[in-house]
């Protein structure tokens, strides 16, 4: 098994290179990059100052050919794509993700500023989802086709059908704006630094109720019904029937035998959720005014801020690749029959 996981970790390197080189090529070939944006801004400033910006091929007259070439050299667009990629990759290996073409700040510092917020919401939503959905799935399997099962199925399916950002908007309007029970946005209050330790904890949790509800809305159905169906299959299996026929109480048959095997399908997707912890949802972050990782990624794509796009890709792709390996480890821990070779 150790050899298998060592090979899996070794495969991270070529996979990472393949993913990053593909996106790097796309960022260089898609129009509207930082050089084109600077030319457009210069033309706009020239037009607003009353000067003739021209049209057609004369549109770039606001900047001379020398200035355009200097911009290409500054942003690294003067070199061949392959050469530029390996130059960028060399900097990444030293921990240098470059500087934002929009703000001029270090990409790594921009990401690290938003990492704690995104990590907090990601971990909290993941933890609450598992803590609620697994017991709920167990109860639904035990009480299959009862009123509790039917009512909770309707509620869960409604939550799955409605997008998370729509749930966020509805909660923000009714519970935040009309009733005033929760704040309308932000991560903490204005006087956060003046609060005591427990006051700060309560303030963060108070601001987290609505965003976390929106984050978790779409995750309930898949995980809950996956747990329910898996447990029902195991409860109908011969080994559980045999254990109960020998006098083992139903509760112990569920917890000692069926429960562990039912967790195997859930364990296969656990590692993949690690990347979702960081990425988040830019729509929910936009609605609740949360300056997180997802919003940064969306804005960098819209503004063609390619260094930030590549920096986010580096972190998210590595997390996803490591998460796949962690999923295999979780399966091996839950199911002793699994032997990776």
N, C-alpha and C positions, 0 to 999 in steps of 0.2 A: 504493500500500500504506500509506503514511503516513496518508493521509486515512481509510482504513478503520480503522486502529487508533485514530486520534483519535476517530472516531465511537464505537468500542467503549468507549473510556475515558469518553466523555461519557454513554453509557448506564448506567454504573455508578451515577450519581446517582439517576435515577428508580427503578432496580431496588433500590438500597439503601433508598430511602424506602418503596417498596412492601413489602419484606420486613420492615423494622423496624416499620412502622405496623400490619401484620397481627399480628405477635407482641405488640406493645404493647397492641392491643385485646384479645387473648386473655388477657394477664396481668391486665387490669383486669376482665374479665368472669368469669373463673374464680374460684370461691369459695376461701377458705382463704388469703387474703393476709395481710400483716403486721398489719392492723387486727384481723381475725378471730382471728389467733394471739394477739395481746395480750389480747383479750377472753377467749379460752379460758384463757390462763395466769392471768389475774386471777380468773376463776371457780374454777379449780383451787386457787389459793392461798386463796381464801375458803372453799372446802369443806374444805381441810386444816386451816384454823384453827378449824374447828368452827362456822363460821357457815353459815347456810342459803343455798345458791346458787340455790335455786328451780329451776323447770323451765319448759319452754315459752317463752313470750315474756318471762318474767321472768329468763331465763338470763343476760342482759347486765346485771343489777343490780349486779354487782361494780364496774362502771364507770358513772359517770353519763353522761348524754347530752352534757354539756359536755366531759367527758374524751374520749369517743369522737370528738367533733368535733375536738378538739385533735389527736388521733392522726391523723385523716384529713388535717388541714392539714399535720401534720408529714411524713407520707409522700406528700403531694401527691394524695390521693384525693378532695379536696374540690372539684376543678375538673372541668369537662367533659373527656371523653377527648381530643378534638381539641386543646383548649387545653393539656392536660397533655403530649400528645405533642410538640407544637411547642416547648413549654418545655424538655422533655427533649432534643429534637434540637438546640436552641440551645446547651445546655450541652455536648453531645457535640462540636459543632463547635469549641468552645473547649478540648477535651481533658478535660472534666469528665464522668466517667461516673457520678457520684453516690456515695453511701455505702451500704454493705451494711445491710439492715434487720435482719440477724441479728447481725453483729459490730460494726457501726458504723464499720468501717474504710473507707477509700477503695477503691472497686471497682478503679480503675486500679492502685493499689499491690498489691492482692491478686492481680490478674492478672499483674503484672510480677514478683512474687515466684515465681510458678509457671512463668512463661514459659521461663526457661533450662532447667529440667528437661524440660518437654514438648518444647522445641525440640531438645534433645540426643537424646532417644529417637526423636523423629520423623525427624530428619536421619540418624541412624545406621541406623535400620530401613529408611529409603528408600534410602540409599546401598548398604547390604548387599544389599537385595533386588534392586536393579538390577545390582550387580556379580556376583551369583550367578546370577540367573534368566536374564539375557541370554546369557552364555556357555553355561549349561546348555541353554537352548533351541536355541542354535546346534549344540551337540554332538548333541542329540537329533534335530535335523533331518537332520544328516549321517549319523547312525547309526540311522536310522529302522528300527523293527521288529527291532533287535538286542536281545541280552540287557540291555545297558546301558539302552537306551530303555525296555524293558518294566519293569525293576526300578525305575528312577527314576520312571516314571509311577505305579507303585503307591505309592511313598513320597510323591510329591507329592500324589496324590489323597487319601491318608489324612490328610496335613497340612491339606488344604483342607476335608475333611469334619469334622474335629474343630475346634471353636471355639478361638480363641486363649487364652481364659481357662481352658479345660479343659487345654490343653497347659501353661499356666503352673502350674496346680495340680499336675499330674503331675510336672513338673520340680521343683517346690518340694518335693514329698513325697520323691521318690526321690533326686535329686541334692543337694538342700539339707538335708532333715531326716535321711534314713536314711544316706546316704553322707557327708554333711557336706562336700561338695566346694565348695559355693557358699553365700553368706550367705542367710538366710531372707527378707530384705527390706531396704528402705531404699535411699537413693541413695549414701551414703558410710558409712564406719565411724565409730565414736565418736571415735577419736583422729585424725581426718582432718587437722585443722589442724597437728598436730605432724609430719606426714609431709613428706618432701622433694617437689620438683616431680614427679619421675618416680614417686615413691611415691604421690602423689595421683592421677596419671594411671592407674597400675595399679589403685589402689583403686576408682576410678570404673568402669574397664573390668571389673574383677572383679565388681562389683555389677550390671553391665549384662548379663551373659551370659544369665541366665535370662529377665529381662523382654524383652530383644530377641528371644530365640528365640520367646517367646509372641507378640510383635508381628508377627513375620515369618511365622508358621505359615500364616496364611490367604492371604497375598499371593503365595505361590510358584506355585500352580497357574495362576492367571489369566495372570500375566506370562510364565511359562515356556512355556505352551502357545500363548499369543499369538505369542511370538517364534518358536517352532518351526513353527507352521502358516504364519505369514507368510513365513518363510524357505523352507519347502518349496514354497509357491506361486511364489516368485520363482525358485527353482532350476529349476522346470519351465517357466519362461517362455521365449519364443523368443529374447529378447536374450541370456540366459545361455547357451543352447544354441549360439547363433551365435558368441559369444565363445570358448567351448570348442572349437567346430569350427574356429576360426581358429588354434588352438594355445595358447590361454591356459590355464595350469594351473588345476586345480579350486580350489585354495586361493585363488588370486588372483581367480578368478571369484566366489567367495563373498565375499571381503573387499572387493573393489573395486566390484562391481556389485550382487549380490543383498543384501548386508548393509545397505547404505544404504536401499534401498527397503523392506526388512523392518522398519526402525526407525520407519517412518511411523505405523503403528497404535499403537506404544508412545508416540510423541511426542504423540499426540492426548490421552493421559491423563496426561502428565507434569505439566502445570500444575495439574490438578485435585487432584493429591496434595499440593499445598502446604498446603491447608486441613487435610488429615489429619495433617500434621507437627505442628500445634499441638493439635488436638482430642484425639488419642490415644484410649485406651480406658479408661474409668473402672473397668471390672471388673479389668483387668490392674493398674492402678494401685492398686486396693483390695487385691488379692491380695498384691502385693509391697510394700505400704506406701509407695507413691510419691506424694508430695503434688504432683500435676501438674494440668494444665489440665482434663483429662477428669473427674477426681474432683471438682474444684471445680464444674464445670458440673452434674454429677449431684447433688451435695449442695445446690446452689442451687435446682435444680428441686424436690427433695424438700421443702426447707424454705420454698419459695415466696419465695426471696430474689430478688425481681424485678429490682432494680438490677444484681445480678451476672449474672442471666440475660440481661438486655439488653446488658450490657457484653461478655459472651462472644459474643453474637449479632453485635454490631458488628464485632468483630475477625474472627470466623470467616466472616461473610458477605463482608466486604471481601477477605479472602484468597481465598475461593472465586471471587469475581468477577474479581479480578486473575489468578487461576490459569487461568481460562478463556481470557483473552487471551494468557497465556504459552503455553498449549497451541497456539493458532494461530501464535504466533511460532515455536515449536519445529517445527511442521509446515512452515512456510515455509522454515526453515533446512535441514531434512532433505530436503524435496522441492522442487527448483527449479521444478517445473512449476506449483506453486501460486502464483497471482497474486490477491491480495485486492484487490477494487475496491469 
